[in-house]
Amino acid sequence: MGRRRGRRGFAAPRALVGICAIAALALLAAGCGAESHVNEPRPQAPTRVSVAINDGEVIVQPRRIAIGPEPTQQIPQNVHAEQPQVRSDRPLNVVFVAANLTDLDSRLLVRGDGRNYTSEPLYANSNVTLQTILPTGVYRVSAADLPSARPGRLVVGPYRTSSENDVLLP
């Protein structure tokens, strides 16, 4: 039992070093390359619309949204920052905040674009919110169970803005 002589004992480490070098080069080559990451504009923050339901009418404020830059949508610290426009045909995210000022229970009903959007029950002398996605068009806002209340009108325009300048948004 003597010691072996020769180069056989060193073959395994050299092969291992060669394999590791080739693997490292392959990983380095895989990490390089031209990739493009197009930055999509951030979606617009939801637009709020106030609705007051009386015995005689449904009042919608504002009556027109997404017609141009909406200064009421920006938080105070960004009032003077320009709102970058988003060129998109995407529908607008709208939150209706409705107050039922009558003594009858009802539901908020938004009609337009061939669709109907209905809120949860809107109890007498209380409020409810309805969040919808509205395409550009004209909508009729009414109280489902109050036929005596004249419906309000809401116009949704094609203007969309990015919320990239609005800090403190989730």
C-alpha positions as CSV (number, residue, x, y, z in Angstrom):
1,M,0.0,0.0,0.0
2,G,2.0,2.8,-1.1
3,R,1.3,6.3,-2.3
4,R,0.0,6.7,-5.8
5,R,1.9,8.8,-8.1
6,G,0.7,10.7,-11.0
7,R,-1.7,13.4,-12.0
8,R,-4.9,11.5,-11.5
9,G,-5.5,13.0,-8.0
10,F,-5.6,16.5,-9.5
11,A,-8.0,15.9,-12.3
12,A,-11.2,16.1,-10.3
13,P,-10.5,19.6,-8.8
14,R,-9.4,21.0,-12.2
15,A,-12.6,19.7,-13.8
16,L,-14.6,21.1,-11.0
17,V,-12.9,24.5,-11.4
18,G,-13.6,24.4,-15.2
19,I,-17.3,23.5,-14.7
20,C,-17.7,26.3,-12.1
21,A,-16.1,28.8,-14.5
22,I,-18.4,27.8,-17.3
23,A,-21.4,28.0,-15.0
24,A,-20.4,31.5,-13.8
25,L,-19.9,32.7,-17.4
26,A,-23.3,31.3,-18.3
27,L,-25.0,33.1,-15.3
28,L,-23.2,36.3,-16.2
29,A,-24.3,36.1,-19.8
30,A,-27.9,35.3,-18.8
31,G,-28.0,38.4,-16.6
32,C,-26.9,40.7,-19.3
33,G,-29.0,41.8,-22.3
34,A,-31.3,44.5,-23.4
35,E,-34.6,44.5,-21.6
36,S,-37.2,47.2,-21.9
37,H,-39.4,48.0,-18.9
38,V,-42.0,50.4,-20.2
39,N,-43.4,52.4,-17.3
40,E,-47.1,52.2,-17.4
41,P,-48.7,55.4,-16.0
42,R,-50.3,54.9,-12.6
43,P,-54.1,54.7,-12.7
44,Q,-56.1,57.7,-11.8
45,A,-57.3,57.9,-8.3
46,P,-61.1,57.2,-8.1
47,T,-63.2,60.2,-8.8
48,R,-65.8,61.0,-6.2
49,V,-69.3,62.1,-7.0
50,S,-71.7,63.3,-4.3
51,V,-75.4,62.5,-4.7
52,A,-78.2,63.9,-2.5
53,I,-81.6,62.3,-2.8
54,N,-84.6,64.5,-1.9
55,D,-88.3,63.9,-2.3
56,G,-88.4,65.9,-5.5
57,E,-85.0,65.4,-7.2
58,V,-81.6,63.6,-7.2
59,I,-78.8,66.2,-7.1
60,V,-75.4,65.1,-8.6
61,Q,-72.2,67.1,-7.9
62,P,-70.1,67.5,-10.0
63,R,-72.3,67.0,-13.0
64,R,-69.4,66.5,-15.4
65,I,-66.2,64.5,-14.7
66,A,-63.2,63.6,-16.7
67,I,-63.7,66.6,-19.0
68,G,-60.3,68.1,-18.1
69,P,-58.0,68.4,-15.2
70,E,-59.9,68.2,-11.9
71,P,-58.3,70.4,-9.3
72,T,-60.6,69.0,-6.6
73,Q,-59.1,65.5,-7.2
74,Q,-55.6,66.5,-6.1
75,I,-54.5,66.5,-2.5
76,P,-53.5,70.0,-1.3
77,Q,-49.8,69.6,-1.5
78,N,-50.0,68.9,-5.2
79,V,-52.4,71.6,-6.3
80,H,-49.7,73.4,-8.4
81,A,-48.2,70.2,-9.9
82,E,-49.3,69.4,-13.4
83,Q,-51.4,66.3,-13.9
84,P,-50.0,64.1,-16.6
85,Q,-52.7,63.0,-19.0
86,V,-53.1,59.3,-19.7
87,R,-53.9,58.5,-23.3
88,S,-56.2,55.5,-22.7
89,D,-59.7,54.3,-23.5
90,R,-60.0,52.8,-20.1
91,P,-63.2,53.4,-18.1
92,L,-63.1,55.8,-15.2
93,N,-63.2,54.5,-11.6
94,V,-66.0,56.4,-9.9
95,V,-67.1,56.4,-6.3
96,F,-70.7,57.6,-5.7
97,V,-71.3,58.9,-2.1
98,A,-75.1,59.1,-1.8
99,A,-77.2,60.6,1.0
100,N,-80.9,59.6,1.3
101,L,-82.6,62.7,2.7
102,T,-86.1,61.1,2.6
103,D,-88.1,59.0,5.0
104,L,-88.2,56.0,2.5
105,D,-85.7,53.3,1.9
106,S,-84.3,53.1,-1.7
107,R,-81.3,52.2,-3.8
108,L,-79.0,54.3,-5.9
109,L,-79.4,53.5,-9.5
110,V,-76.9,54.6,-12.3
111,R,-78.1,54.0,-15.8
112,G,-76.1,54.5,-19.0
113,D,-74.0,52.8,-21.7
114,G,-76.6,50.0,-21.8
115,R,-75.9,49.0,-18.2
116,N,-77.4,49.5,-14.8
117,Y,-75.4,49.9,-11.6
118,T,-77.3,49.5,-8.3
119,S,-76.1,50.2,-4.8
120,E,-76.7,48.3,-1.6
121,P,-79.9,49.3,0.2
122,L,-80.0,53.1,0.9
123,Y,-82.0,53.4,4.1
124,A,-84.0,56.5,5.0
125,N,-81.9,59.4,6.3
126,S,-78.6,57.5,5.8
127,N,-75.9,57.2,3.2
128,V,-74.2,54.6,1.0
129,T,-71.3,54.4,-1.4
130,L,-71.3,52.8,-4.8
131,Q,-68.0,52.2,-6.6
132,T,-68.3,51.6,-10.4
133,I,-66.2,51.6,-13.5
134,L,-67.8,54.0,-16.0
135,P,-66.9,54.3,-19.7
136,T,-67.2,57.7,-21.4
137,G,-70.8,58.6,-21.8
138,V,-74.0,60.2,-20.3
139,Y,-75.5,58.6,-17.2
140,R,-78.8,59.0,-15.4
141,V,-78.6,58.8,-11.6
142,S,-81.8,58.1,-9.8
143,A,-83.4,56.6,-6.7
144,A,-84.8,53.2,-7.5
145,D,-87.8,53.3,-5.2
146,L,-88.6,57.0,-5.4
147,P,-90.3,57.7,-8.8
148,S,-91.3,61.2,-7.6
149,A,-87.6,62.2,-7.4
150,R,-86.5,63.6,-10.8
151,P,-83.2,61.9,-11.8
152,G,-79.9,63.7,-12.0
153,R,-77.5,63.6,-15.0
154,L,-73.8,62.8,-15.0
155,V,-71.5,63.2,-18.0
156,V,-68.2,61.2,-18.0
157,G,-65.6,62.6,-20.5
158,P,-62.6,60.9,-22.1
159,Y,-59.9,62.7,-20.0
160,R,-57.8,60.5,-17.7
161,T,-54.9,61.5,-15.6
162,S,-52.1,59.6,-14.0
163,S,-51.8,59.7,-10.2
164,E,-48.0,59.6,-10.4
165,N,-47.8,63.1,-8.9
166,D,-50.2,62.4,-6.0
167,V,-48.1,61.3,-3.1
168,L,-49.5,59.5,-0.1
169,L,-51.7,57.3,-2.3
170,P,-51.6,53.5,-1.7
